[in-house]
Amino acid sequence: MFTGIVEAMGEVVETTSHQGLHRLVVAAPVLGDGVDIGDSVAVNGVCLTAVRIDGDHMAVEVVPETLRRTNLGDLAVGDAVNVERSLPADGRFGGHIVQGHVDGACTITNREPDGASVMVSFTLPPEHAARVVPKGFVALDGVSLTVVDVSADEFRVALIPHTRAVVTLGAAEVGYRANLEVDVLAKYVERAMSVMPREAALGRAQLQASGLLDVETEE
């Protein structure tokens, strides 16, 4: 798994497509440090398998389903990408649980200064609306970010100066398509609630009694 703490901005140095398989070659200093063939590496938040390592160059293969769900098919030689190696068992956990399993793409609709930070608005695909909540987590192009607020069809995140300097979103303009991965915990809760028998589901009164629902906050 990954944490959403990008280790480096890499560069696409080669793209090829042949017989339904898209291959990318990415260069980044961290790729020459302990990455072996068969390892998982996140590129723009997409978990990919290293099929060739040559110094700090890594080749990965991208199947059609991944191209449909992500922005990897938009990449051209010279484009910057966010790179994160998979988290070792004794690694420092600094972001949130990121699987590298992108749920879809979202588009930047607005950027505006907010003090020293920049507030960036993204489209919110309707199928993920229930999984994105204020002050919750999302991963955008593999970057762990806190949701500022959510409307019916958009959500916003704030990019501090450091984040803008070290990830690709810092230079991304209105119209850019970013890879969205919603919080995996939200997906598990949604799935559990959808298959739970109605008689076993917690009611409002039970939630209030257990202290899990604050009536004043909700109102």
VOPAGU-2260 file (C-alpha; in pm, 1 decimal, decimal comma):
REM VOPAGU-2260
SITE   aa  ch    i         X         Y         Z
SITE  MET   A    0       0,0       0,0       0,0
SITE  PHE   A    1      92,8     368,7     -12,0
SITE  THR   A    2      48,6     673,8     209,8
SITE  GLY   A    3      -9,7     958,8     -33,9
SITE  ILE   A    4     320,4    1122,0      65,2
SITE  VAL   A    5     484,7    1171,3    -273,8
SITE  GLU   A    6     856,1    1091,4    -268,2
SITE  ALA   A    7     955,3    1262,2    -591,5
SITE  MET   A    8     832,2    1416,6    -910,5
SITE  GLY   A    9     951,6    1194,6   -1192,3
SITE  GLU   A   10     948,9    1247,7   -1566,3
SITE  VAL   A   11     795,8    1042,1   -1844,1
SITE  VAL   A   12    1079,9     955,0   -2081,8
SITE  GLU   A   13     903,9     707,8   -2310,8
SITE  THR   A   14     549,6     600,1   -2403,4
SITE  THR   A   15     459,6     317,4   -2640,1
SITE  SER   A   16     146,4     118,7   -2720,7
SITE  HIS   A   17     144,4    -225,1   -2879,8
SITE  GLN   A   18    -121,3    -497,2   -2902,6
SITE  GLY   A   19    -349,7    -341,5   -2642,2
SITE  LEU   A   20     -74,8    -273,7   -2389,9
SITE  HIS   A   21      51,8      74,0   -2304,3
SITE  ARG   A   22     405,3     103,7   -2168,4
SITE  LEU   A   23     549,4     398,4   -1978,9
SITE  VAL   A   24     908,4     459,0   -1881,1
SITE  VAL   A   25     947,9     695,6   -1586,8
SITE  ALA   A   26    1269,5     842,3   -1448,2
SITE  ALA   A   27    1307,2     954,2   -1085,2
SITE  PRO   A   28    1599,9     931,3    -840,6
SITE  VAL   A   29    1402,4     722,5    -587,1
SITE  LEU   A   30    1344,6     451,7    -848,0
SITE  GLY   A   31    1713,8     360,8    -830,9
SITE  ASP   A   32    1692,3     303,8    -456,0
SITE  GLY   A   33    1561,3     -40,1    -369,2
SITE  VAL   A   34    1301,4     -83,2    -644,2
SITE  ASP   A   35    1316,9    -427,3    -807,4
SITE  ILE   A   36    1131,5    -587,8   -1094,7
SITE  GLY   A   37     788,6    -694,1    -968,0
SITE  ASP   A   38     764,5    -420,4    -705,1
SITE  SER   A   39     460,0    -194,0    -680,5
SITE  VAL   A   40     515,6     177,1    -740,7
SITE  ALA   A   41     251,2     451,4    -750,2
SITE  VAL   A   42     269,5     676,8   -1055,5
SITE  ASN   A   43      21,6     965,9   -1029,6
SITE  GLY   A   44    -148,5     760,4    -762,3
SITE  VAL   A   45    -186,2     446,4    -976,4
SITE  CYS   A   46     -37,7     125,3    -837,2
SITE  LEU   A   47     177,7     -20,6   -1115,4
SITE  THR   A   48     423,9    -308,5   -1137,3
SITE  ALA   A   49     783,6    -242,4   -1233,1
SITE  VAL   A   50     862,3    -466,0   -1532,6
SITE  ARG   A   51    1208,3    -324,7   -1601,5
SITE  ILE   A   52    1456,8    -126,5   -1392,9
SITE  ASP   A   53    1757,8      48,3   -1542,4
SITE  GLY   A   54    1923,9     273,0   -1287,1
SITE  ASP   A   55    1666,4     538,1   -1200,4
SITE  HIS   A   56    1445,0     446,6   -1498,7
SITE  MET   A   57    1142,8     219,5   -1450,0
SITE  ALA   A   58     918,8      65,8   -1714,4
SITE  VAL   A   59     556,7     -17,5   -1631,8
SITE  GLU   A   60     272,9    -166,1   -1835,4
SITE  VAL   A   61     -75,5     -15,1   -1826,6
SITE  VAL   A   62    -380,5    -219,2   -1927,7
SITE  PRO   A   63    -685,7     -66,2   -2105,0
SITE  GLU   A   64    -901,1     -63,0   -1788,6
SITE  THR   A   65    -640,9     151,1   -1611,4
SITE  LEU   A   66    -620,7     386,3   -1909,3
SITE  ARG   A   67    -999,4     427,3   -1900,3
SITE  ARG   A   68   -1007,3     515,4   -1530,1
SITE  THR   A   69    -695,8     731,4   -1498,6
SITE  ASN   A   70    -499,7    1008,9   -1665,0
SITE  LEU   A   71    -203,8     786,7   -1752,4
SITE  GLY   A   72    -312,6     772,9   -2115,7
SITE  ASP   A   73    -287,8    1153,4   -2131,4
SITE  LEU   A   74      81,5    1151,9   -2045,4
SITE  ALA   A   75     343,8    1247,2   -2302,0
SITE  VAL   A   76     722,9    1241,0   -2298,9
SITE  GLY   A   77     848,9    1519,9   -2074,9
SITE  ASP   A   78     544,1    1529,9   -1848,6
SITE  ALA   A   79     599,6    1529,2   -1473,5
SITE  VAL   A   80     443,4    1256,5   -1258,9
SITE  ASN   A   81     417,5    1191,5    -886,0
SITE  VAL   A   82     612,3     886,3    -768,6
SITE  GLU   A   83     580,0     693,9    -443,3
SITE  ARG   A   84     734,1     357,7    -364,8
SITE  SER   A   85     520,9     111,4    -168,4
SITE  LEU   A   86     535,8     145,3     209,4
SITE  PRO   A   87     776,5     -96,5     385,4
SITE  ALA   A   88     653,1    -275,5     697,1
SITE  ASP   A   89     870,1     -56,1     920,3
SITE  GLY   A   90     804,7     264,4     724,9
SITE  ARG   A   91     675,4     592,1     861,4
SITE  PHE   A   92     302,7     636,1     798,4
SITE  GLY   A   93     254,5    1003,4     725,1
SITE  GLY   A   94     -57,7    1032,1     507,5
SITE  HIS   A   95    -357,2     798,6     491,0
SITE  ILE   A   96    -425,5     450,5     356,4
SITE  VAL   A   97    -385,6     475,4     -20,9
SITE  GLN   A   98    -424,7     159,3    -226,9
SITE  GLY   A   99    -328,7     299,1    -563,5
SITE  HIS   A  100    -662,6     174,5    -698,0
SITE  VAL   A  101    -797,4     485,8    -868,0
SITE  ASP   A  102   -1175,0     528,7    -862,7
SITE  GLY   A  103   -1191,3     769,8   -1154,7
SITE  ALA   A  104   -1085,6    1110,1   -1279,5
SITE  CYS   A  105   -1193,0    1452,8   -1158,3
SITE  THR   A  106   -1130,4    1788,4   -1324,7
SITE  ILE   A  107    -998,3    2113,2   -1181,5
SITE  THR   A  108   -1269,6    2378,6   -1212,8
SITE  ASN   A  109   -1112,7    2667,2   -1021,7
SITE  ARG   A  110    -795,2    2782,8    -847,9
SITE  GLU   A  111    -785,2    3081,6    -618,4
SITE  PRO   A  112    -539,8    3217,2    -360,8
SITE  ASP   A  113    -632,8    3172,1       4,5
SITE  GLY   A  114    -364,2    3341,5     210,7
SITE  ALA   A  115     -38,0    3162,6     136,5
SITE  SER   A  116    -223,7    2856,2      11,2
SITE  VAL   A  117    -421,5    2793,5    -305,5
SITE  MET   A  118    -776,8    2660,1    -289,2
SITE  VAL   A  119    -841,8    2416,5    -574,4
SITE  SER   A  120   -1189,0    2298,9    -676,7
SITE  PHE   A  121   -1251,5    1963,3    -846,6
SITE  THR   A  122   -1555,4    1804,2   -1003,6
SITE  LEU   A  123   -1710,5    1532,6    -788,0
SITE  PRO   A  124   -1835,5    1231,4    -984,4
SITE  PRO   A  125   -2187,9    1153,0    -857,6
SITE  GLU   A  126   -2105,5     789,1    -791,4
SITE  HIS   A  127   -1848,2     900,3    -531,5
SITE  ALA   A  128   -2044,9    1184,3    -372,2
SITE  ALA   A  129   -2129,7     986,8     -57,3
SITE  ARG   A  130   -1765,3     890,5      -6,1
SITE  VAL   A  131   -1616,4    1240,2       0,7
SITE  VAL   A  132   -1679,0    1435,8     321,1
SITE  PRO   A  133   -1549,8    1763,3     467,7
SITE  LYS   A  134   -1223,0    1711,0     657,4
SITE  GLY   A  135   -1199,6    1359,0     517,6
SITE  PHE   A  136    -921,0    1221,8     300,3
SITE  VAL   A  137    -884,5    1191,6     -75,1
SITE  ALA   A  138    -584,3    1104,8    -288,2
SITE  LEU   A  139    -540,9    1320,5    -599,5
SITE  ASP   A  140    -272,0    1201,2    -840,0
SITE  GLY   A  141    -142,4    1005,6    -542,7
SITE  VAL   A  142    -125,7    1304,4    -306,5
SITE  SER   A  143    -293,7    1263,7      32,9
SITE  LEU   A  144    -512,1    1571,6      85,0
SITE  THR   A  145    -777,5    1685,6     328,2
SITE  VAL   A  146   -1114,1    1784,5     184,9
SITE  VAL   A  147   -1201,5    2143,6     281,1
SITE  ASP   A  148   -1565,4    2134,3     179,8
SITE  VAL   A  149   -1806,1    1953,4     -51,2
SITE  SER   A  150   -2105,4    2060,1    -259,5
SITE  ALA   A  151   -2340,0    1851,6    -470,8
SITE  ASP   A  152   -2097,2    1822,9    -760,3
SITE  GLU   A  153   -1763,1    1968,1    -643,6
SITE  PHE   A  154   -1512,9    1950,1    -360,3
SITE  ARG   A  155   -1220,1    2168,1    -260,9
SITE  VAL   A  156    -872,5    2108,5    -121,7
SITE  ALA   A  157    -605,4    2353,7      -7,9
SITE  LEU   A  158    -248,8    2330,3    -135,6
SITE  ILE   A  159      14,8    2479,1      94,0
SITE  PRO   A  160     331,7    2625,1     -62,9
SITE  HIS   A  161     539,7    2313,7      13,6
SITE  THR   A  162     287,4    2082,6    -152,8
SITE  ARG   A  163     268,2    2304,9    -460,8
SITE  ALA   A  164     645,8    2288,3    -493,1
SITE  VAL   A  165     686,1    1910,3    -469,3
SITE  VAL   A  166     385,9    1760,0    -654,8
SITE  THR   A  167     242,4    1800,5   -1002,8
SITE  LEU   A  168     -83,4    1953,6    -878,0
SITE  GLY   A  169     110,0    2268,3    -790,0
SITE  ALA   A  170     128,4    2365,6   -1157,5
SITE  ALA   A  171    -193,5    2198,7   -1276,0
SITE  GLU   A  172    -435,5    2442,4   -1438,3
SITE  VAL   A  173    -813,0    2458,9   -1470,9
SITE  GLY   A  174    -925,0    2172,7   -1695,3
SITE  TYR   A  175    -657,5    1930,0   -1574,8
SITE  ARG   A  176    -783,0    1575,7   -1507,1
SITE  ALA   A  177    -653,2    1428,9   -1181,6
SITE  ASN   A  178    -674,9    1071,4   -1060,3
SITE  LEU   A  179    -916,0    1039,9    -767,5
SITE  GLU   A  180    -902,5     770,6    -501,7
SITE  VAL   A  181   -1157,8     811,1    -225,8
SITE  ASP   A  182   -1094,3     693,3     129,0
SITE  VAL   A  183   -1101,6     313,8     132,8
SITE  LEU   A  184   -1267,9     318,5     475,7
SITE  ALA   A  185   -1565,6     500,2     323,7
SITE  LYS   A  186   -1594,4     230,5      58,7
SITE  TYR   A  187   -1593,5     -48,9     315,5
SITE  VAL   A  188   -1856,9     123,7     529,5
SITE  GLU   A  189   -2076,7     186,6     224,7
SITE  ARG   A  190   -2046,3    -176,7     117,7
SITE  ALA   A  191   -2119,5    -309,4     466,6
SITE  MET   A  192   -2429,7     -92,5     496,5
SITE  SER   A  193   -2555,0    -200,3     154,5
SITE  VAL   A  194   -2541,9    -573,4     235,5
SITE  MET   A  195   -2636,8    -556,6     603,7
SITE  PRO   A  196   -2985,1    -697,7     672,7
SITE  ARG   A  197   -3231,9    -417,4     745,9
SITE  GLU   A  198   -3314,5    -556,9    1090,4
SITE  ALA   A  199   -2944,8    -554,2    1183,5
SITE  ALA   A  200   -2877,8    -197,6    1073,1
SITE  LEU   A  201   -2818,9      58,2    1348,7
SITE  GLY   A  202   -3103,7     302,6    1380,8
SITE  ARG   A  203   -3079,2     672,6    1461,6
SITE  ALA   A  204   -3181,3     618,5    1823,6
SITE  GLN   A  205   -2916,0     351,7    1873,6
SITE  LEU   A  206   -2648,9     577,7    1724,7
SITE  GLN   A  207   -2751,8     861,7    1955,5
SITE  ALA   A  208   -2754,8     634,5    2258,9
SITE  SER   A  209   -2409,0     505,7    2182,0
SITE  GLY   A  210   -2270,8     856,0    2138,1
SITE  LEU   A  211   -2188,7     803,4    1770,8
SITE  LEU   A  212   -2437,7    1066,1    1654,6
SITE  ASP   A  213   -2422,0    1416,8    1792,7
SITE  VAL   A  214   -2767,0    1569,8    1740,2
SITE  GLU   A  215   -2649,8    1926,3    1792,3
SITE  THR   A  216   -2361,4    1890,1    1547,2
SITE  GLU   A  217   -2585,2    1723,0    1291,0
SITE  GLU   A  218   -2840,0    2004,3    1309,2
